[in-house]
């Protein structure tokens, strides 16, 4: 199988165009431009600091969209207006319900460890929801439920590639259940940034991201979600430095907006 059989084109923030064998997925579609604001609910806003590298007009036909949660820096008003309403959207029950109200007719509400499959040409792409915690403690009432995603390419009954996208979660030891349930991962894509809301950290900072790498031990880690919005407090360099300080195994494969890289 060619090395570029699984690739990611980075659109910025948590937006990725994934080509996994014959399948094409989009994650967390965020097309807001630099200077525009994303509403996070409960009176919370974030200002975009960067220009996105992908817009809806640039997208190929999609098999589906994987959405961590319904915050406007992950699904914005441009996504609602521009993405085909018949595209399958795999997300949390709360987000699926809200998107159905917005006219999206093929939402799949996945609870933790539930899966959805796409099949084509004798190959299957299986997406399984993994738990996460966006709002710790009392913040759980202010922030929406989130999910991570385990993506598996299955050929002839065998998994030929497996990746984990953390979604907007802080680090918790229970994230190790991904490894316990699925086995070795080929790549981990952590949502970083050390996002602050009301003074509370609600996504992994550099230290927590390194904790995740130490826990899951992937051969490749591709960090996203680290410098696009005003609420991010932990730059990518903090994560890279912490991983190096701990001498953790595996490769940190950084990606620039608009760049296409292999996820093998």
C-alpha positions as CSV (number, residue, x, y, z in Angstrom):
1,X,0.0,0.0,0.0
2,X,1.5,3.4,-0.9
3,X,2.7,5.7,1.9
4,X,0.3,8.5,0.8
5,X,-2.8,6.2,1.1
6,X,-3.7,8.1,4.3
7,X,-3.2,11.9,4.1
8,X,-4.3,15.1,5.8
9,X,-4.6,18.6,4.4
10,X,-4.7,21.1,7.2
11,X,-7.3,23.8,7.0
12,X,-6.4,25.5,10.3
13,X,-7.7,25.1,13.9
14,X,-9.2,21.5,13.9
15,X,-10.3,21.5,10.3
16,X,-8.7,18.6,8.3
17,X,-9.4,17.1,4.9
18,X,-8.6,13.5,5.4
19,X,-8.2,11.0,2.6
20,X,-8.2,7.5,4.0
21,X,-7.9,4.9,1.3
22,X,-10.9,5.5,-1.0
23,X,-12.7,7.7,1.6
24,X,-12.7,11.5,2.1
25,X,-13.6,13.0,5.4
26,X,-13.7,16.6,6.7
27,X,-13.3,17.3,10.4
28,X,-14.6,20.3,12.4
29,X,-15.4,22.6,9.5
30,X,-14.3,26.1,10.5
31,X,-14.1,28.7,7.6
32,X,-14.3,32.0,9.5
33,X,-11.7,34.5,8.4
34,X,-9.1,36.4,10.4
35,X,-10.8,39.0,12.6
36,X,-14.2,37.3,12.7
37,X,-15.6,36.1,16.0
38,X,-16.9,32.6,16.9
39,X,-19.7,32.4,19.5
40,X,-19.0,29.7,22.0
41,X,-22.3,30.0,23.9
42,X,-23.1,31.3,27.4
43,X,-21.8,34.8,26.5
44,X,-18.3,33.4,25.5
45,X,-16.7,34.6,22.2
46,X,-13.3,33.9,20.5
47,X,-11.7,36.0,17.8
48,X,-10.0,34.3,14.9
49,X,-6.3,35.3,14.6
50,X,-5.4,33.4,11.4
51,X,-6.8,32.9,7.8
52,X,-8.2,29.5,7.1
53,X,-6.5,27.4,4.3
54,X,-9.7,25.7,3.2
55,X,-13.1,27.1,2.1
56,X,-16.2,25.1,1.1
57,X,-15.7,25.8,-2.6
58,X,-12.3,24.1,-2.4
59,X,-13.6,20.8,-1.0
60,X,-14.0,17.6,-3.0
61,X,-17.1,15.3,-2.6
62,X,-17.2,14.2,1.0
63,X,-18.1,10.8,2.4
64,X,-18.8,12.4,5.7
65,X,-17.9,15.0,8.3
66,X,-16.6,14.2,11.8
67,X,-17.5,16.9,14.4
68,X,-16.0,17.0,17.9
69,X,-18.7,19.3,19.2
70,X,-20.9,22.2,18.3
71,X,-18.8,25.3,19.0
72,X,-18.5,27.9,16.3
73,X,-14.7,27.4,16.0
74,X,-15.5,23.9,14.9
75,X,-18.7,24.4,13.0
76,X,-19.5,28.0,12.0
77,X,-22.2,29.8,10.2
78,X,-20.3,29.4,6.9
79,X,-20.4,25.6,7.3
80,X,-24.1,25.7,8.0
81,X,-24.8,27.8,4.9
82,X,-22.4,26.2,2.5
83,X,-22.0,22.5,3.2
84,X,-24.4,20.0,1.5
85,X,-27.2,19.2,3.8
86,X,-27.2,15.6,2.8
87,X,-23.6,15.0,3.9
88,X,-23.4,12.5,6.8
89,X,-22.2,14.2,10.0
90,X,-20.9,12.0,12.7
91,X,-21.0,13.8,16.1
92,X,-22.4,13.8,19.6
93,X,-26.2,13.4,20.2
94,X,-26.5,17.0,21.2
95,X,-24.7,18.4,18.1
96,X,-26.6,15.9,15.8
97,X,-29.9,17.2,17.2
98,X,-28.9,20.8,16.6
99,X,-27.7,20.2,13.1
100,X,-30.8,18.3,12.2
101,X,-32.7,21.5,13.2
102,X,-30.5,23.4,10.8
103,X,-31.5,21.1,7.9
104,X,-28.7,18.5,7.9
105,X,-30.6,15.3,7.1
106,X,-27.9,12.6,7.6
107,X,-26.6,13.2,11.1
108,X,-25.3,10.2,13.2
109,X,-25.5,10.7,16.9
110,X,-22.7,8.6,18.4
111,X,-22.4,7.9,22.1
112,X,-19.0,6.8,23.5
113,X,-17.7,3.7,21.8
114,X,-20.5,3.6,19.2
115,X,-19.4,3.3,15.5
116,X,-20.4,4.3,12.0
117,X,-19.1,2.7,8.9
118,X,-18.6,3.6,5.2
119,X,-17.8,0.9,2.7
120,X,-16.4,1.0,-0.9
121,X,-14.4,-1.2,-3.2
122,X,-14.0,-3.9,-0.6
123,X,-12.7,-1.5,2.1
124,X,-14.4,-0.1,5.1
125,X,-13.8,3.0,7.1
126,X,-15.0,2.7,10.7
127,X,-15.3,5.8,12.9
128,X,-15.9,5.2,16.6
129,X,-16.7,7.9,19.1
130,X,-14.4,8.2,22.1
131,X,-15.1,10.1,25.3
132,X,-13.7,13.4,26.2
133,X,-14.1,16.2,28.8
134,X,-14.2,19.8,27.5
135,X,-15.6,21.5,30.6
136,X,-14.2,20.1,33.8
137,X,-16.2,20.3,37.0
138,X,-18.8,23.1,37.0
139,X,-17.7,24.1,33.5
140,X,-19.5,21.0,32.2
141,X,-22.8,23.0,32.4
142,X,-21.3,25.8,30.2
143,X,-19.6,23.8,27.5
144,X,-21.1,21.2,25.1
145,X,-20.4,17.5,25.3
146,X,-17.5,16.5,23.1
147,X,-16.2,13.3,21.4
148,X,-12.9,12.1,20.2
149,X,-12.7,9.8,17.2
150,X,-11.0,6.5,16.4
151,X,-10.7,6.0,12.6
152,X,-9.9,2.6,11.2
153,X,-9.3,1.5,7.6
154,X,-10.4,-2.1,7.3
155,X,-9.3,-4.3,4.4
156,X,-10.1,-8.1,4.2
157,X,-11.2,-8.0,7.8
158,X,-7.9,-6.5,9.0
159,X,-7.3,-3.0,10.2
160,X,-4.5,-1.6,7.9
161,X,-4.4,1.9,9.5
162,X,-5.8,3.3,12.8
163,X,-5.8,6.9,14.0
164,X,-7.1,8.8,17.0
165,X,-8.3,12.4,17.0
166,X,-8.7,13.7,20.5
167,X,-11.4,16.3,20.0
168,X,-11.6,19.3,22.4
169,X,-10.8,17.5,25.6
170,X,-8.5,18.0,28.5
171,X,-6.2,15.2,29.5
172,X,-7.6,12.5,31.7
173,X,-6.2,9.0,32.3
174,X,-9.3,7.4,31.0
175,X,-8.2,8.4,27.5
176,X,-5.9,5.4,27.7
177,X,-9.0,3.3,27.1
178,X,-8.6,4.0,23.4
179,X,-5.4,1.9,23.5
180,X,-7.0,-0.8,25.6
181,X,-10.0,-1.2,23.3
182,X,-8.3,-0.8,19.9
183,X,-4.6,-1.6,20.3
184,X,-1.7,0.1,18.6
185,X,-2.4,3.5,16.9
186,X,-0.6,4.6,13.8
187,X,-1.2,8.3,14.5
188,X,-2.6,10.6,17.2
189,X,-4.0,14.0,16.4
190,X,-4.4,16.0,19.7
191,X,-6.4,19.2,19.9
192,X,-4.1,21.5,21.9
193,X,-4.0,25.2,22.6
194,X,-4.6,25.3,26.3
195,X,-7.9,27.1,25.6
196,X,-9.1,29.2,28.5
197,X,-12.7,29.9,29.4
198,X,-13.6,31.9,32.5
199,X,-10.0,31.2,33.7
200,X,-10.3,27.4,33.3
201,X,-8.2,25.3,30.9
202,X,-10.7,23.5,28.6
203,X,-8.3,21.9,26.0
204,X,-4.9,20.3,26.4
205,X,-1.9,22.6,26.9
206,X,1.6,21.6,26.1
207,X,2.1,19.5,29.3
208,X,-1.3,17.7,28.9
209,X,-0.6,17.0,25.2
210,X,2.7,15.4,26.2
211,X,0.8,13.4,28.9
212,X,-1.4,12.1,26.1
213,X,1.6,11.1,23.9
214,X,3.2,9.4,26.9
215,X,-0.1,7.5,27.6
216,X,-0.8,6.4,24.0
217,X,2.7,6.0,22.7
218,X,1.9,6.6,19.0
219,X,4.7,6.4,16.4
220,X,3.4,9.7,14.9
221,X,1.7,12.7,16.5
222,X,0.2,15.5,14.4
223,X,-0.9,18.4,16.7
224,X,-3.7,20.8,15.6
225,X,-5.8,23.4,17.3
226,X,-3.1,25.6,18.8
227,X,-2.9,29.2,17.4
228,X,-6.0,30.1,15.5
229,X,-8.1,31.8,18.3
230,X,-7.7,34.4,20.9
231,X,-8.6,32.0,23.8
232,X,-5.6,29.8,23.1
233,X,-2.9,30.2,25.8
234,X,-0.4,27.4,25.0
235,X,1.6,27.7,21.8
236,X,2.7,24.7,19.8
237,X,6.3,25.3,20.9
238,X,5.4,24.4,24.5
239,X,4.1,21.0,23.4
240,X,7.1,20.3,21.2
241,X,9.5,21.3,24.0
242,X,7.7,19.2,26.6
243,X,7.8,16.1,24.4
244,X,11.5,16.7,23.8
245,X,12.2,17.3,27.5
246,X,10.6,13.9,28.4
247,X,12.4,12.2,25.6
248,X,9.1,10.6,24.5
249,X,9.3,8.1,21.6
250,X,7.7,8.7,18.2
251,X,7.7,11.5,15.8
252,X,6.0,14.9,16.2
253,X,4.9,15.8,12.7
254,X,3.9,19.5,12.6
255,X,1.8,20.7,9.7
256,X,1.2,24.2,8.4
257,X,-2.2,25.5,7.2
258,X,-2.7,24.5,3.6
259,X,-0.1,21.7,3.8
260,X,-0.8,18.1,2.9
261,X,1.0,15.4,4.8
262,X,1.0,11.6,5.2
263,X,-0.6,10.1,8.3
264,X,1.4,6.9,8.1
